[in-house]
Amino acid sequence: MLRSSYCTLYGKDENDLTKLGECPYDQGGYFIINGSEKVLIAQEKMSTNHVYVFKQRQPNKYSFVAEVRSMAESQNRPPSTMFVRMLSRTSSKWGPSGQFIRATLPYIRTEIPIFIVFRALGFVADKDILQHICYDFLDTQMMELLRPSLEEASVIQNQQ
């Protein structure tokens, strides 16, 4: 890498660099391969099989958005992305009590209430679903946050 400790230009002063035909103001940090300058560019991506929760700036329809990119380690295909969103209390579309929690699943365009997603996965009883979401039933604040979603999904009580 140009100007690294392994470079022949390392430690040369401005006069020596000028005599060698190099610009003394060149900061280096790149490679020369077959006469061409090459630069390493770092790439970042979100890891798969982790939950990322983002607080949304208000005013927004949602107060929180959770994103999960899931992928089997043995498969070489793009990850499936699922979103779980909590509506804002200020969202006039859903009313003043409206902190509903909805999920957006891959290949399904509409948002689905989170309790209905759990029922489709085989957790029919409300208590079973609540145990998977909230481990402490004495946490009244968490239970109050889940109440609108529970009431919204009460029309569907089985897996069909």
Secondary structure, DSSP 8 states (H G I E B T S, - for coil): -TTSTTSTTTT--HHHHHHTT--TT-----EEETTEEE---------SS-EEEEE--SS-SEEEEEEEEE--TT--S--EEEEEEEE-TT-TTT-TT---EEEE-TT--S-EEHHHHHHHTT--SHHHHHHHH-S-TT-HHHHHHHHHHHHHGGG--S--
